[in-house]
Amino acid sequence: MANITEILGTDSLSSSRITLNGNFSSLNNEMADVTTLLDTTTSIITNLAGVQTEAITVQNGGTLIVEANANVFQIGVSSQFDKEITLGGRLIKNGISGTAASPINPTTTPIDPLTGEFTTYIINANATLPAGTEGQELTLINEAGASIDVTGSGGTLGAQTLTLDNTNSTVTLRYTGSKWYIISHAGATIVL
């Protein structure tokens, strides 16, 4: 921090000139140090050795990009991780369409994995799978009280037939290439 010398009320104007020039020189040196890190034209900070803060929020206009504090770490945009991710706690997947008490009918409420809003569908009628996004996972849970057939629109299912046999039967699928492949199931009949 700049070391500023105080001018006393008893100092003369001519003797204060040296003090004023020294103060301006100290401020100028401090500003030069700051501008090596902060580009005042672009507002970009570079070459920091580290940042310590209690919280950070990054927004573009009103769109949340990243928020981090003691209670939350939230990413508000699509993200790609090019290295492994290690989780030290639970993995919780939000995005469930329907409930056991009120399942959806895929005929009137189509399964739409491309919106990214839902990863699990609790259904009560036959379902047709549309195309997905590479690597995407989708879980279907039968709450119809009877068997449900799952088919692929345009051949998007990696099996000849898939039937969720009864209430609580499930299937989890992963989209690869141009098909949904079955990666796990319980209470399902599958013909490959």
CNS distance restraints for C-alpha pairs under 8 A (distance, minus, plus):
assign (resid   1 and name CA) (resid  30 and name CA) 6.89 0.50 0.50
assign (resid   2 and name CA) (resid  26 and name CA) 5.38 0.50 0.50
assign (resid   2 and name CA) (resid  27 and name CA) 5.90 0.50 0.50
assign (resid   2 and name CA) (resid  29 and name CA) 7.93 0.50 0.50
assign (resid   2 and name CA) (resid  30 and name CA) 6.15 0.50 0.50
assign (resid   3 and name CA) (resid  23 and name CA) 7.44 0.50 0.50
assign (resid   3 and name CA) (resid  26 and name CA) 6.57 0.50 0.50
assign (resid   4 and name CA) (resid  22 and name CA) 7.93 0.50 0.50
assign (resid   4 and name CA) (resid  23 and name CA) 5.25 0.50 0.50
assign (resid   4 and name CA) (resid  26 and name CA) 7.15 0.50 0.50
assign (resid   5 and name CA) (resid  19 and name CA) 6.49 0.50 0.50
assign (resid   5 and name CA) (resid  22 and name CA) 7.93 0.50 0.50
assign (resid   5 and name CA) (resid  23 and name CA) 6.43 0.50 0.50
assign (resid   6 and name CA) (resid  19 and name CA) 7.83 0.50 0.50
assign (resid   7 and name CA) (resid  11 and name CA) 6.67 0.50 0.50
assign (resid   7 and name CA) (resid  16 and name CA) 6.62 0.50 0.50
assign (resid   7 and name CA) (resid  19 and name CA) 7.19 0.50 0.50
assign (resid  11 and name CA) (resid  15 and name CA) 6.54 0.50 0.50
assign (resid  11 and name CA) (resid  16 and name CA) 6.32 0.50 0.50
assign (resid  12 and name CA) (resid  16 and name CA) 6.12 0.50 0.50
assign (resid  13 and name CA) (resid  17 and name CA) 6.54 0.50 0.50
assign (resid  15 and name CA) (resid  19 and name CA) 7.57 0.50 0.50
assign (resid  16 and name CA) (resid  20 and name CA) 6.08 0.50 0.50
assign (resid  17 and name CA) (resid  21 and name CA) 6.07 0.50 0.50
assign (resid  18 and name CA) (resid  22 and name CA) 6.10 0.50 0.50
assign (resid  19 and name CA) (resid  23 and name CA) 6.13 0.50 0.50
assign (resid  20 and name CA) (resid  24 and name CA) 6.20 0.50 0.50
assign (resid  21 and name CA) (resid  25 and name CA) 6.10 0.50 0.50
assign (resid  22 and name CA) (resid  26 and name CA) 6.20 0.50 0.50
assign (resid  23 and name CA) (resid  27 and name CA) 6.25 0.50 0.50
assign (resid  24 and name CA) (resid  28 and name CA) 5.98 0.50 0.50
assign (resid  25 and name CA) (resid  29 and name CA) 6.18 0.50 0.50
assign (resid  26 and name CA) (resid  30 and name CA) 6.32 0.50 0.50
assign (resid  27 and name CA) (resid  31 and name CA) 6.14 0.50 0.50
assign (resid  28 and name CA) (resid  32 and name CA) 6.15 0.50 0.50
assign (resid  29 and name CA) (resid  33 and name CA) 6.38 0.50 0.50
assign (resid  30 and name CA) (resid  34 and name CA) 6.36 0.50 0.50
assign (resid  31 and name CA) (resid  35 and name CA) 6.07 0.50 0.50
assign (resid  32 and name CA) (resid  36 and name CA) 6.34 0.50 0.50
assign (resid  33 and name CA) (resid  37 and name CA) 7.21 0.50 0.50
assign (resid  34 and name CA) (resid  38 and name CA) 6.03 0.50 0.50
assign (resid  35 and name CA) (resid  39 and name CA) 5.84 0.50 0.50
assign (resid  35 and name CA) (resid  40 and name CA) 6.98 0.50 0.50
assign (resid  37 and name CA) (resid  45 and name CA) 5.35 0.50 0.50
assign (resid  37 and name CA) (resid  46 and name CA) 5.20 0.50 0.50
assign (resid  37 and name CA) (resid  47 and name CA) 6.19 0.50 0.50
assign (resid  37 and name CA) (resid  48 and name CA) 7.01 0.50 0.50
assign (resid  38 and name CA) (resid  43 and name CA) 6.40 0.50 0.50
assign (resid  38 and name CA) (resid  44 and name CA) 5.75 0.50 0.50
assign (resid  38 and name CA) (resid  45 and name CA) 4.45 0.50 0.50
assign (resid  38 and name CA) (resid  46 and name CA) 6.59 0.50 0.50
assign (resid  39 and name CA) (resid  43 and name CA) 5.30 0.50 0.50
assign (resid  39 and name CA) (resid  44 and name CA) 5.38 0.50 0.50
assign (resid  39 and name CA) (resid  45 and name CA) 6.41 0.50 0.50
assign (resid  40 and name CA) (resid  44 and name CA) 7.43 0.50 0.50
assign (resid  54 and name CA) (resid  69 and name CA) 6.24 0.50 0.50
assign (resid  54 and name CA) (resid  70 and name CA) 7.41 0.50 0.50
assign (resid  55 and name CA) (resid  67 and name CA) 7.66 0.50 0.50
assign (resid  55 and name CA) (resid  68 and name CA) 5.60 0.50 0.50
assign (resid  55 and name CA) (resid  69 and name CA) 4.35 0.50 0.50
assign (resid  55 and name CA) (resid  70 and name CA) 7.34 0.50 0.50
assign (resid  56 and name CA) (resid  66 and name CA) 7.76 0.50 0.50
assign (resid  56 and name CA) (resid  67 and name CA) 5.80 0.50 0.50
assign (resid  56 and name CA) (resid  68 and name CA) 5.35 0.50 0.50
assign (resid  56 and name CA) (resid  69 and name CA) 6.59 0.50 0.50
assign (resid  57 and name CA) (resid  64 and name CA) 7.70 0.50 0.50
assign (resid  57 and name CA) (resid  65 and name CA) 7.73 0.50 0.50
assign (resid  57 and name CA) (resid  66 and name CA) 5.73 0.50 0.50
assign (resid  57 and name CA) (resid  67 and name CA) 4.40 0.50 0.50
assign (resid  57 and name CA) (resid  68 and name CA) 6.47 0.50 0.50
assign (resid  58 and name CA) (resid  64 and name CA) 6.39 0.50 0.50
assign (resid  58 and name CA) (resid  65 and name CA) 5.41 0.50 0.50
assign (resid  58 and name CA) (resid  66 and name CA) 5.07 0.50 0.50
assign (resid  58 and name CA) (resid  67 and name CA) 6.33 0.50 0.50
assign (resid  59 and name CA) (resid  63 and name CA) 5.44 0.50 0.50
assign (resid  59 and name CA) (resid  64 and name CA) 4.61 0.50 0.50
assign (resid  59 and name CA) (resid  65 and name CA) 5.19 0.50 0.50
assign (resid  59 and name CA) (resid  66 and name CA) 7.03 0.50 0.50
assign (resid  60 and name CA) (resid  64 and name CA) 6.67 0.50 0.50
assign (resid  60 and name CA) (resid  65 and name CA) 6.93 0.50 0.50
assign (resid  63 and name CA) (resid  76 and name CA) 7.54 0.50 0.50
assign (resid  64 and name CA) (resid  75 and name CA) 7.48 0.50 0.50
assign (resid  64 and name CA) (resid  76 and name CA) 5.25 0.50 0.50
assign (resid  64 and name CA) (resid  77 and name CA) 7.55 0.50 0.50
assign (resid  65 and name CA) (resid  75 and name CA) 5.68 0.50 0.50
assign (resid  65 and name CA) (resid  76 and name CA) 4.70 0.50 0.50
assign (resid  65 and name CA) (resid  77 and name CA) 5.72 0.50 0.50
assign (resid  66 and name CA) (resid  73 and name CA) 7.42 0.50 0.50
assign (resid  66 and name CA) (resid  74 and name CA) 5.69 0.50 0.50
assign (resid  66 and name CA) (resid  75 and name CA) 4.62 0.50 0.50
assign (resid  66 and name CA) (resid  76 and name CA) 6.08 0.50 0.50
assign (resid  67 and name CA) (resid  72 and name CA) 7.13 0.50 0.50
assign (resid  67 and name CA) (resid  73 and name CA) 5.67 0.50 0.50
assign (resid  67 and name CA) (resid  74 and name CA) 5.20 0.50 0.50
assign (resid  67 and name CA) (resid  75 and name CA) 6.64 0.50 0.50
assign (resid  68 and name CA) (resid  72 and name CA) 5.58 0.50 0.50
assign (resid  68 and name CA) (resid  73 and name CA) 4.38 0.50 0.50
assign (resid  68 and name CA) (resid  74 and name CA) 6.47 0.50 0.50
assign (resid  69 and name CA) (resid  73 and name CA) 6.58 0.50 0.50
assign (resid  75 and name CA) (resid  79 and name CA) 7.80 0.50 0.50
assign (resid  81 and name CA) (resid  85 and name CA) 7.85 0.50 0.50
assign (resid  87 and name CA) (resid  91 and name CA) 7.55 0.50 0.50
assign (resid  93 and name CA) (resid 119 and name CA) 7.40 0.50 0.50
assign (resid  94 and name CA) (resid 118 and name CA) 7.37 0.50 0.50
assign (resid  94 and name CA) (resid 119 and name CA) 7.30 0.50 0.50
assign (resid  95 and name CA) (resid 117 and name CA) 5.66 0.50 0.50
assign (resid  95 and name CA) (resid 118 and name CA) 4.02 0.50 0.50
assign (resid  95 and name CA) (resid 119 and name CA) 5.46 0.50 0.50
assign (resid  95 and name CA) (resid 120 and name CA) 6.44 0.50 0.50
assign (resid  96 and name CA) (resid 118 and name CA) 5.29 0.50 0.50
assign (resid  96 and name CA) (resid 119 and name CA) 6.22 0.50 0.50
assign (resid  96 and name CA) (resid 120 and name CA) 4.74 0.50 0.50
assign (resid  96 and name CA) (resid 121 and name CA) 5.82 0.50 0.50
assign (resid  96 and name CA) (resid 122 and name CA) 7.48 0.50 0.50
assign (resid  97 and name CA) (resid 103 and name CA) 7.78 0.50 0.50
assign (resid  97 and name CA) (resid 104 and name CA) 7.09 0.50 0.50
assign (resid  97 and name CA) (resid 118 and name CA) 6.16 0.50 0.50
assign (resid  97 and name CA) (resid 120 and name CA) 6.30 0.50 0.50
assign (resid  97 and name CA) (resid 121 and name CA) 4.87 0.50 0.50
assign (resid  97 and name CA) (resid 122 and name CA) 6.22 0.50 0.50
assign (resid  98 and name CA) (resid 102 and name CA) 5.79 0.50 0.50
assign (resid  98 and name CA) (resid 103 and name CA) 4.43 0.50 0.50
assign (resid  98 and name CA) (resid 104 and name CA) 5.19 0.50 0.50
assign (resid  98 and name CA) (resid 121 and name CA) 6.26 0.50 0.50
assign (resid  98 and name CA) (resid 122 and name CA) 5.06 0.50 0.50
assign (resid  98 and name CA) (resid 123 and name CA) 6.97 0.50 0.50
assign (resid  99 and name CA) (resid 103 and name CA) 4.98 0.50 0.50
assign (resid  99 and name CA) (resid 104 and name CA) 7.80 0.50 0.50
assign (resid  99 and name CA) (resid 122 and name CA) 5.88 0.50 0.50
assign (resid 100 and name CA) (resid 122 and name CA) 6.77 0.50 0.50
assign (resid 100 and name CA) (resid 143 and name CA) 6.12 0.50 0.50
assign (resid 103 and name CA) (resid 122 and name CA) 5.16 0.50 0.50
assign (resid 103 and name CA) (resid 123 and name CA) 4.90 0.50 0.50
assign (resid 103 and name CA) (resid 124 and name CA) 5.76 0.50 0.50
assign (resid 103 and name CA) (resid 143 and name CA) 6.47 0.50 0.50
assign (resid 103 and name CA) (resid 144 and name CA) 7.95 0.50 0.50
assign (resid 104 and name CA) (resid 109 and name CA) 6.52 0.50 0.50
assign (resid 104 and name CA) (resid 121 and name CA) 7.57 0.50 0.50
assign (resid 104 and name CA) (resid 122 and name CA) 6.28 0.50 0.50
assign (resid 104 and name CA) (resid 123 and name CA) 4.83 0.50 0.50
assign (resid 104 and name CA) (resid 124 and name CA) 6.10 0.50 0.50
assign (resid 104 and name CA) (resid 125 and name CA) 7.95 0.50 0.50
assign (resid 105 and name CA) (resid 109 and name CA) 5.76 0.50 0.50
assign (resid 105 and name CA) (resid 110 and name CA) 7.61 0.50 0.50
assign (resid 105 and name CA) (resid 123 and name CA) 5.79 0.50 0.50
assign (resid 105 and name CA) (resid 124 and name CA) 5.50 0.50 0.50
assign (resid 105 and name CA) (resid 125 and name CA) 5.45 0.50 0.50
assign (resid 105 and name CA) (resid 126 and name CA) 7.92 0.50 0.50
assign (resid 106 and name CA) (resid 110 and name CA) 4.48 0.50 0.50
assign (resid 106 and name CA) (resid 111 and name CA) 6.03 0.50 0.50
assign (resid 106 and name CA) (resid 123 and name CA) 6.72 0.50 0.50
assign (resid 106 and name CA) (resid 124 and name CA) 7.70 0.50 0.50
assign (resid 106 and name CA) (resid 125 and name CA) 6.34 0.50 0.50
assign (resid 106 and name CA) (resid 126 and name CA) 6.81 0.50 0.50
assign (resid 106 and name CA) (resid 127 and name CA) 5.42 0.50 0.50
assign (resid 106 and name CA) (resid 128 and name CA) 7.57 0.50 0.50
assign (resid 107 and name CA) (resid 125 and name CA) 7.35 0.50 0.50
assign (resid 107 and name CA) (resid 126 and name CA) 7.47 0.50 0.50
assign (resid 107 and name CA) (resid 127 and name CA) 7.03 0.50 0.50
assign (resid 110 and name CA) (resid 127 and name CA) 7.86 0.50 0.50
assign (resid 110 and name CA) (resid 128 and name CA) 7.95 0.50 0.50
assign (resid 111 and name CA) (resid 121 and name CA) 7.48 0.50 0.50
assign (resid 111 and name CA) (resid 127 and name CA) 7.53 0.50 0.50
assign (resid 111 and name CA) (resid 128 and name CA) 7.47 0.50 0.50
assign (resid 111 and name CA) (resid 129 and name CA) 6.69 0.50 0.50
assign (resid 111 and name CA) (resid 130 and name CA) 7.40 0.50 0.50
assign (resid 112 and name CA) (resid 116 and name CA) 7.99 0.50 0.50
assign (resid 112 and name CA) (resid 118 and name CA) 7.90 0.50 0.50
assign (resid 112 and name CA) (resid 130 and name CA) 7.00 0.50 0.50
assign (resid 113 and name CA) (resid 117 and name CA) 7.31 0.50 0.50
assign (resid 113 and name CA) (resid 118 and name CA) 6.51 0.50 0.50
assign (resid 113 and name CA) (resid 119 and name CA) 6.98 0.50 0.50
assign (resid 113 and name CA) (resid 130 and name CA) 7.81 0.50 0.50
assign (resid 113 and name CA) (resid 132 and name CA) 6.04 0.50 0.50
assign (resid 113 and name CA) (resid 133 and name CA) 7.97 0.50 0.50
assign (resid 113 and name CA) (resid 138 and name CA) 7.40 0.50 0.50
assign (resid 114 and name CA) (resid 131 and name CA) 7.84 0.50 0.50
assign (resid 114 and name CA) (resid 132 and name CA) 5.85 0.50 0.50
assign (resid 114 and name CA) (resid 133 and name CA) 6.71 0.50 0.50
assign (resid 119 and name CA) (resid 137 and name CA) 6.70 0.50 0.50
assign (resid 119 and name CA) (resid 138 and name CA) 5.05 0.50 0.50
assign (resid 119 and name CA) (resid 139 and name CA) 6.31 0.50 0.50
assign (resid 120 and name CA) (resid 138 and name CA) 5.89 0.50 0.50
assign (resid 120 and name CA) (resid 139 and name CA) 4.65 0.50 0.50
assign (resid 120 and name CA) (resid 140 and name CA) 5.89 0.50 0.50
assign (resid 120 and name CA) (resid 141 and name CA) 7.65 0.50 0.50
assign (resid 121 and name CA) (resid 138 and name CA) 7.92 0.50 0.50
assign (resid 121 and name CA) (resid 139 and name CA) 6.31 0.50 0.50
assign (resid 121 and name CA) (resid 140 and name CA) 4.98 0.50 0.50
assign (resid 121 and name CA) (resid 141 and name CA) 6.28 0.50 0.50
assign (resid 122 and name CA) (resid 140 and name CA) 5.97 0.50 0.50
assign (resid 122 and name CA) (resid 141 and name CA) 4.72 0.50 0.50
assign (resid 122 and name CA) (resid 142 and name CA) 6.16 0.50 0.50
assign (resid 122 and name CA) (resid 143 and name CA) 6.54 0.50 0.50
assign (resid 123 and name CA) (resid 140 and name CA) 7.00 0.50 0.50
assign (resid 123 and name CA) (resid 141 and name CA) 6.11 0.50 0.50
assign (resid 123 and name CA) (resid 142 and name CA) 5.41 0.50 0.50
assign (resid 123 and name CA) (resid 143 and name CA) 5.83 0.50 0.50
assign (resid 123 and name CA) (resid 144 and name CA) 6.85 0.50 0.50
assign (resid 124 and name CA) (resid 142 and name CA) 6.09 0.50 0.50
assign (resid 124 and name CA) (resid 143 and name CA) 5.22 0.50 0.50
assign (resid 124 and name CA) (resid 144 and name CA) 3.98 0.50 0.50
assign (resid 124 and name CA) (resid 145 and name CA) 7.78 0.50 0.50
assign (resid 124 and name CA) (resid 148 and name CA) 7.46 0.50 0.50
assign (resid 125 and name CA) (resid 144 and name CA) 6.41 0.50 0.50
assign (resid 125 and name CA) (resid 148 and name CA) 5.83 0.50 0.50
assign (resid 125 and name CA) (resid 149 and name CA) 7.86 0.50 0.50
assign (resid 126 and name CA) (resid 148 and name CA) 4.91 0.50 0.50
assign (resid 126 and name CA) (resid 149 and name CA) 4.90 0.50 0.50
assign (resid 126 and name CA) (resid 150 and name CA) 5.90 0.50 0.50
assign (resid 127 and name CA) (resid 148 and name CA) 7.50 0.50 0.50
assign (resid 127 and name CA) (resid 149 and name CA) 6.47 0.50 0.50
assign (resid 127 and name CA) (resid 150 and name CA) 4.87 0.50 0.50
assign (resid 127 and name CA) (resid 151 and name CA) 6.38 0.50 0.50
assign (resid 128 and name CA) (resid 150 and name CA) 5.79 0.50 0.50
assign (resid 128 and name CA) (resid 151 and name CA) 4.80 0.50 0.50
assign (resid 128 and name CA) (resid 152 and name CA) 5.36 0.50 0.50
assign (resid 128 and name CA) (resid 153 and name CA) 6.00 0.50 0.50
assign (resid 129 and name CA) (resid 150 and name CA) 7.28 0.50 0.50
assign (resid 129 and name CA) (resid 151 and name CA) 6.13 0.50 0.50
assign (resid 129 and name CA) (resid 152 and name CA) 4.71 0.50 0.50
assign (resid 129 and name CA) (resid 153 and name CA) 5.75 0.50 0.50
assign (resid 129 and name CA) (resid 156 and name CA) 6.86 0.50 0.50
assign (resid 129 and name CA) (resid 157 and name CA) 7.28 0.50 0.50
assign (resid 130 and name CA) (resid 152 and name CA) 6.52 0.50 0.50
assign (resid 130 and name CA) (resid 153 and name CA) 5.45 0.50 0.50
assign (resid 130 and name CA) (resid 156 and name CA) 6.81 0.50 0.50
assign (resid 131 and name CA) (resid 153 and name CA) 7.53 0.50 0.50
assign (resid 131 and name CA) (resid 156 and name CA) 6.26 0.50 0.50
assign (resid 131 and name CA) (resid 175 and name CA) 7.99 0.50 0.50
assign (resid 131 and name CA) (resid 178 and name CA) 6.98 0.50 0.50
assign (resid 131 and name CA) (resid 179 and name CA) 7.22 0.50 0.50
assign (resid 131 and name CA) (resid 180 and name CA) 7.96 0.50 0.50
assign (resid 132 and name CA) (resid 136 and name CA) 6.68 0.50 0.50
assign (resid 132 and name CA) (resid 175 and name CA) 5.94 0.50 0.50
assign (resid 132 and name CA) (resid 178 and name CA) 7.81 0.50 0.50
assign (resid 132 and name CA) (resid 179 and name CA) 7.93 0.50 0.50
assign (resid 132 and name CA) (resid 180 and name CA) 7.71 0.50 0.50
assign (resid 133 and name CA) (resid 175 and name CA) 6.38 0.50 0.50
assign (resid 133 and name CA) (resid 176 and name CA) 7.85 0.50 0.50
assign (resid 134 and name CA) (resid 175 and name CA) 5.52 0.50 0.50
assign (resid 134 and name CA) (resid 176 and name CA) 5.27 0.50 0.50
assign (resid 134 and name CA) (resid 177 and name CA) 6.56 0.50 0.50
assign (resid 135 and name CA) (resid 174 and name CA) 6.09 0.50 0.50
assign (resid 135 and name CA) (resid 175 and name CA) 5.34 0.50 0.50
assign (resid 135 and name CA) (resid 176 and name CA) 5.81 0.50 0.50
assign (resid 136 and name CA) (resid 174 and name CA) 5.56 0.50 0.50
assign (resid 136 and name CA) (resid 175 and name CA) 5.35 0.50 0.50
assign (resid 136 and name CA) (resid 176 and name CA) 7.88 0.50 0.50
assign (resid 137 and name CA) (resid 172 and name CA) 6.97 0.50 0.50
assign (resid 137 and name CA) (resid 173 and name CA) 5.60 0.50 0.50
assign (resid 137 and name CA) (resid 174 and name CA) 4.44 0.50 0.50
assign (resid 137 and name CA) (resid 175 and name CA) 6.53 0.50 0.50
assign (resid 138 and name CA) (resid 172 and name CA) 5.61 0.50 0.50
assign (resid 138 and name CA) (resid 173 and name CA) 5.23 0.50 0.50
assign (resid 138 and name CA) (resid 174 and name CA) 6.42 0.50 0.50
assign (resid 139 and name CA) (resid 170 and name CA) 7.10 0.50 0.50
assign (resid 139 and name CA) (resid 171 and name CA) 5.68 0.50 0.50
assign (resid 139 and name CA) (resid 172 and name CA) 4.22 0.50 0.50
assign (resid 139 and name CA) (resid 173 and name CA) 6.30 0.50 0.50
assign (resid 140 and name CA) (resid 170 and name CA) 5.61 0.50 0.50
assign (resid 140 and name CA) (resid 171 and name CA) 5.45 0.50 0.50
assign (resid 140 and name CA) (resid 172 and name CA) 6.46 0.50 0.50
assign (resid 141 and name CA) (resid 164 and name CA) 8.00 0.50 0.50
assign (resid 141 and name CA) (resid 168 and name CA) 6.08 0.50 0.50
assign (resid 141 and name CA) (resid 169 and name CA) 5.96 0.50 0.50
assign (resid 141 and name CA) (resid 170 and name CA) 4.53 0.50 0.50
assign (resid 141 and name CA) (resid 171 and name CA) 6.84 0.50 0.50
assign (resid 142 and name CA) (resid 147 and name CA) 7.82 0.50 0.50
assign (resid 142 and name CA) (resid 148 and name CA) 7.04 0.50 0.50
assign (resid 142 and name CA) (resid 164 and name CA) 6.35 0.50 0.50
assign (resid 142 and name CA) (resid 166 and name CA) 6.47 0.50 0.50
assign (resid 142 and name CA) (resid 167 and name CA) 5.20 0.50 0.50
assign (resid 142 and name CA) (resid 168 and name CA) 5.27 0.50 0.50
assign (resid 142 and name CA) (resid 169 and name CA) 5.41 0.50 0.50
assign (resid 142 and name CA) (resid 170 and name CA) 6.28 0.50 0.50
assign (resid 143 and name CA) (resid 166 and name CA) 7.50 0.50 0.50
assign (resid 143 and name CA) (resid 167 and name CA) 4.78 0.50 0.50
assign (resid 143 and name CA) (resid 168 and name CA) 6.00 0.50 0.50
assign (resid 144 and name CA) (resid 148 and name CA) 7.43 0.50 0.50
assign (resid 144 and name CA) (resid 166 and name CA) 7.13 0.50 0.50
assign (resid 144 and name CA) (resid 167 and name CA) 5.98 0.50 0.50
assign (resid 145 and name CA) (resid 166 and name CA) 5.68 0.50 0.50
assign (resid 145 and name CA) (resid 167 and name CA) 4.81 0.50 0.50
assign (resid 146 and name CA) (resid 165 and name CA) 6.76 0.50 0.50
assign (resid 146 and name CA) (resid 166 and name CA) 4.82 0.50 0.50
assign (resid 146 and name CA) (resid 167 and name CA) 6.49 0.50 0.50
assign (resid 147 and name CA) (resid 163 and name CA) 6.51 0.50 0.50
assign (resid 147 and name CA) (resid 164 and name CA) 5.51 0.50 0.50
assign (resid 147 and name CA) (resid 165 and name CA) 4.37 0.50 0.50
assign (resid 147 and name CA) (resid 166 and name CA) 4.89 0.50 0.50
assign (resid 147 and name CA) (resid 167 and name CA) 7.77 0.50 0.50
assign (resid 148 and name CA) (resid 163 and name CA) 5.54 0.50 0.50
assign (resid 148 and name CA) (resid 164 and name CA) 5.11 0.50 0.50
assign (resid 148 and name CA) (resid 165 and name CA) 6.56 0.50 0.50
assign (resid 148 and name CA) (resid 166 and name CA) 7.46 0.50 0.50
assign (resid 149 and name CA) (resid 161 and name CA) 7.65 0.50 0.50
assign (resid 149 and name CA) (resid 162 and name CA) 6.00 0.50 0.50
assign (resid 149 and name CA) (resid 163 and name CA) 4.49 0.50 0.50
assign (resid 149 and name CA) (resid 164 and name CA) 6.40 0.50 0.50
assign (resid 150 and name CA) (resid 161 and name CA) 7.30 0.50 0.50
assign (resid 150 and name CA) (resid 162 and name CA) 5.38 0.50 0.50
assign (resid 150 and name CA) (resid 163 and name CA) 6.00 0.50 0.50
assign (resid 150 and name CA) (resid 164 and name CA) 7.55 0.50 0.50
assign (resid 151 and name CA) (resid 156 and name CA) 8.00 0.50 0.50
assign (resid 151 and name CA) (resid 157 and name CA) 6.38 0.50 0.50
assign (resid 151 and name CA) (resid 161 and name CA) 6.90 0.50 0.50
assign (resid 151 and name CA) (resid 162 and name CA) 6.87 0.50 0.50
assign (resid 152 and name CA) (resid 156 and name CA) 4.47 0.50 0.50
assign (resid 152 and name CA) (resid 157 and name CA) 4.49 0.50 0.50
assign (resid 152 and name CA) (resid 180 and name CA) 7.94 0.50 0.50
assign (resid 153 and name CA) (resid 157 and name CA) 7.66 0.50 0.50
assign (resid 155 and name CA) (resid 179 and name CA) 7.24 0.50 0.50
assign (resid 156 and name CA) (resid 178 and name CA) 6.13 0.50 0.50
assign (resid 156 and name CA) (resid 179 and name CA) 4.23 0.50 0.50
assign (resid 156 and name CA) (resid 180 and name CA) 5.86 0.50 0.50
assign (resid 157 and name CA) (resid 179 and name CA) 5.21 0.50 0.50
assign (resid 157 and name CA) (resid 180 and name CA) 4.83 0.50 0.50
assign (resid 157 and name CA) (resid 181 and name CA) 6.47 0.50 0.50
assign (resid 158 and name CA) (resid 179 and name CA) 5.61 0.50 0.50
assign (resid 158 and name CA) (resid 180 and name CA) 5.58 0.50 0.50
assign (resid 158 and name CA) (resid 181 and name CA) 4.89 0.50 0.50
assign (resid 158 and name CA) (resid 182 and name CA) 7.19 0.50 0.50
assign (resid 158 and name CA) (resid 192 and name CA) 7.40 0.50 0.50
assign (resid 159 and name CA) (resid 181 and name CA) 7.44 0.50 0.50
assign (resid 159 and name CA) (resid 182 and name CA) 7.98 0.50 0.50
assign (resid 159 and name CA) (resid 190 and name CA) 7.05 0.50 0.50
assign (resid 159 and name CA) (resid 191 and name CA) 6.07 0.50 0.50
assign (resid 159 and name CA) (resid 192 and name CA) 4.42 0.50 0.50
assign (resid 160 and name CA) (resid 190 and name CA) 7.68 0.50 0.50
assign (resid 160 and name CA) (resid 191 and name CA) 5.45 0.50 0.50
assign (resid 160 and name CA) (resid 192 and name CA) 5.28 0.50 0.50
assign (resid 161 and name CA) (resid 189 and name CA) 7.88 0.50 0.50
assign (resid 161 and name CA) (resid 190 and name CA) 5.71 0.50 0.50
assign (resid 161 and name CA) (resid 191 and name CA) 5.13 0.50 0.50
assign (resid 161 and name CA) (resid 192 and name CA) 7.01 0.50 0.50
assign (resid 162 and name CA) (resid 188 and name CA) 6.98 0.50 0.50
assign (resid 162 and name CA) (resid 189 and name CA) 5.88 0.50 0.50
assign (resid 162 and name CA) (resid 190 and name CA) 4.69 0.50 0.50
assign (resid 162 and name CA) (resid 191 and name CA) 6.65 0.50 0.50
assign (resid 163 and name CA) (resid 188 and name CA) 5.51 0.50 0.50
assign (resid 163 and name CA) (resid 189 and name CA) 5.11 0.50 0.50
assign (resid 163 and name CA) (resid 190 and name CA) 6.49 0.50 0.50
assign (resid 164 and name CA) (resid 169 and name CA) 5.51 0.50 0.50
assign (resid 164 and name CA) (resid 170 and name CA) 6.46 0.50 0.50
assign (resid 164 and name CA) (resid 171 and name CA) 7.55 0.50 0.50
assign (resid 164 and name CA) (resid 187 and name CA) 6.36 0.50 0.50
assign (resid 164 and name CA) (resid 188 and name CA) 4.49 0.50 0.50
assign (resid 164 and name CA) (resid 189 and name CA) 6.55 0.50 0.50
assign (resid 165 and name CA) (resid 169 and name CA) 6.26 0.50 0.50
assign (resid 165 and name CA) (resid 187 and name CA) 5.75 0.50 0.50
assign (resid 165 and name CA) (resid 188 and name CA) 5.29 0.50 0.50
assign (resid 165 and name CA) (resid 189 and name CA) 6.62 0.50 0.50
assign (resid 166 and name CA) (resid 187 and name CA) 7.11 0.50 0.50
assign (resid 168 and name CA) (resid 187 and name CA) 7.75 0.50 0.50
assign (resid 169 and name CA) (resid 185 and name CA) 7.58 0.50 0.50
assign (resid 169 and name CA) (resid 186 and name CA) 5.42 0.50 0.50
assign (resid 169 and name CA) (resid 187 and name CA) 4.58 0.50 0.50
assign (resid 169 and name CA) (resid 188 and name CA) 6.21 0.50 0.50
assign (resid 170 and name CA) (resid 185 and name CA) 5.44 0.50 0.50
assign (resid 170 and name CA) (resid 186 and name CA) 5.27 0.50 0.50
assign (resid 170 and name CA) (resid 187 and name CA) 6.57 0.50 0.50
assign (resid 170 and name CA) (resid 188 and name CA) 6.84 0.50 0.50
assign (resid 171 and name CA) (resid 182 and name CA) 6.99 0.50 0.50
assign (resid 171 and name CA) (resid 183 and name CA) 7.81 0.50 0.50
assign (resid 171 and name CA) (resid 184 and name CA) 5.84 0.50 0.50
assign (resid 171 and name CA) (resid 185 and name CA) 4.18 0.50 0.50
assign (resid 171 and name CA) (resid 186 and name CA) 6.54 0.50 0.50
assign (resid 171 and name CA) (resid 188 and name CA) 7.20 0.50 0.50
assign (resid 172 and name CA) (resid 182 and name CA) 6.06 0.50 0.50
assign (resid 172 and name CA) (resid 183 and name CA) 5.85 0.50 0.50
assign (resid 172 and name CA) (resid 184 and name CA) 5.28 0.50 0.50
assign (resid 172 and name CA) (resid 185 and name CA) 6.20 0.50 0.50
assign (resid 173 and name CA) (resid 180 and name CA) 5.67 0.50 0.50
assign (resid 173 and name CA) (resid 181 and name CA) 5.24 0.50 0.50
assign (resid 173 and name CA) (resid 182 and name CA) 4.48 0.50 0.50
assign (resid 173 and name CA) (resid 183 and name CA) 5.47 0.50 0.50
assign (resid 173 and name CA) (resid 184 and name CA) 7.14 0.50 0.50
assign (resid 174 and name CA) (resid 180 and name CA) 5.33 0.50 0.50
assign (resid 174 and name CA) (resid 181 and name CA) 5.29 0.50 0.50
assign (resid 174 and name CA) (resid 182 and name CA) 6.57 0.50 0.50
assign (resid 174 and name CA) (resid 183 and name CA) 6.66 0.50 0.50
assign (resid 175 and name CA) (resid 179 and name CA) 5.48 0.50 0.50
assign (resid 175 and name CA) (resid 180 and name CA) 4.32 0.50 0.50
assign (resid 175 and name CA) (resid 181 and name CA) 6.18 0.50 0.50
assign (resid 176 and name CA) (resid 180 and name CA) 6.47 0.50 0.50
assign (resid 176 and name CA) (resid 181 and name CA) 7.15 0.50 0.50
